[in-house]
Amino acid sequence: MESLSHILNHLGEERENYRNAVAPPIFQSSNFCFKTVDDMRKGLEREFEDPFYTRGNNPTVEILRKKMAALEGAEDALIFSSGSTAISAAVINSVKAGDHVICVQKPYSWTNKLLNTLLARFGVETTMVDARNEEEVFAAIKGNTTLIMLESPNSATFEMQDLEIICTEARKRNIRTVIDNSYSTPLYQNPISLGADIVCHSASKYIGGHSDVVAGVLCSSSEIVRSIFEGEFMTLGGNISPFDAWLLLRGVRTLQVRLDKVTATTKIVIEYLENHPKVDNVFYPFAKQNPQLALAEKQMKGGGGLFSLTLKTEDIKKVEAFSNSLQLFLLACSWGGYESLQFPQCTLYGSANYKTSLPFNMIRFYIGLEEPEEIIEDFERAFAQI
Ligand SMILES: Cc1ncc(COP(=O)(O)O)c(C=O)c1O
C-alpha cells in the first residue's frame, strides 16, 4: 500500500500532463470534445472512467476520486456535492420497494429522514436499533433485510458499533452494510478493512477542513461504485464542482497534521472537562468514562475534535448563559474546520423544523486549531457565569 503522505500529496496527480504545474489545474469545463464520431462513441462507452461530461467525470475531480479510494483502502470512489447525497446514493442503491433496513438508533438527522420519511414513501421499512449491542442488530434481521446502515461513532452522543462483528455477519447473510465514517475520516478508521461494503463521508468536515466547501465521498468495490455511478450518481446529479474538488485537494494535503493537532488538543481539553465540578458527563469515544472505550481503542486510531458534554444544571437559561459567554467557540453547525465550534442542543428546543431527544443541558463542541490553554481559558470564563 502507498504511504499516507504519497496518497495525500502525489497519488493521481499526473503533473507532466499539466505542464508540470505543482498544484493541479481546475478543469472548469462542463464537457469534453472528440476528434471523430468513433472517438466520441468510445468516449461515451468510457464515461465511468474518463471525462465526457462533468456530471460524470472531470479531471480535477478524478484526482480526488483516486486519493479517497486509496485512503479508505477501497477499489474506487465517487465524489458528491454533499455528504448527504453520498449517503442517499449509497442507501438508494441498496434497497427496493418491499425491502427492510436496519439502522443505528441516532444516525445523522438527514439519514434518519431519508430512511424513515423519504424511502418509507416508496415502501422501504426501517427498524432503528441500539447497535452498541450487535445482538440487537442480528435480532432485527428479517427475510427481506437488504441493508444495515451504520454510523460509528455518531456525531452527537458518539455511540459505536463493533464494525467487524456486524459487517462479517451481514456479509454471511448477504446483507449490505453502509457506514457514515465522517467522524473518523479515512485516517482514523477504515471500515472496509473490517468488512463494510460502502463507506460514506461528509467531506464538508475534516477532508475540506476549512469550512468553505460542502461535499461528500463514497468508497466501495469497483462493482458497487460502477452500479452507483450508472444509477444514482448520474441520475440524481449530485456531482461536485471542479473548483470545490480543487479546494478539497488543497484541504487533504494537511489532513493528517490538522487531525493529529486537533486530537492532541482535544485530549487535554477532555481531561480538563472530565474533572470539572460543573460538568455532569463528557461524551467522547476516547473519554476515560466512555463505557465503549475498549471498542474505540480496537477499531479507531484517534478521536478527532468532536465531543459533547452535559452541564450540571436544571436551568435552560444557565445553559444559554454558558454558551453565550464562550468567546472562542463560534455558535454554528458542522465541524472539522480550523475553528472551534459549539452547538447547544437547547437551540432545537421549541424548533418547528427540528426535533431532538437529547437533553437541553447537552452542548456539542468541536475543537479547532487553537491552543489548548486558550480553549480552557474560554471554558473557565463561561463556567464562572453559571
Ligand atoms: C455525521 C454526518 N454525516 C453526514 C453529514 C452530511 O454531510 P453534508 O453536510 O456534507 O451533506 C453530516 C453533516 O453535518 C454529518 O455530521
The ligand as a Gaussian input file, in Angstrom:
#p B3LYP/6-31G(d) Opt

LIG

0 1
 C      -22.195000      12.639000      10.695000
 C      -22.619000      13.373000       9.474000
 N      -22.937000      12.681000       8.392000
 C      -23.334000      13.303000       7.257000
 C      -23.449000      14.663000       7.195000
 C      -23.957000      15.288000       5.933000
 O      -22.933000      15.891000       5.260000
 P      -23.121000      17.206000       4.352000
 O      -23.499000      18.314000       5.264000
 O      -21.803000      17.346000       3.708000
 O      -24.215000      16.900000       3.395000
 C      -23.109000      15.428000       8.292000
 C      -23.191000      16.910000       8.213000
 O      -23.347000      17.618000       9.156000
 C      -22.686000      14.775000       9.478000
 O      -22.391000      15.458000      10.595000

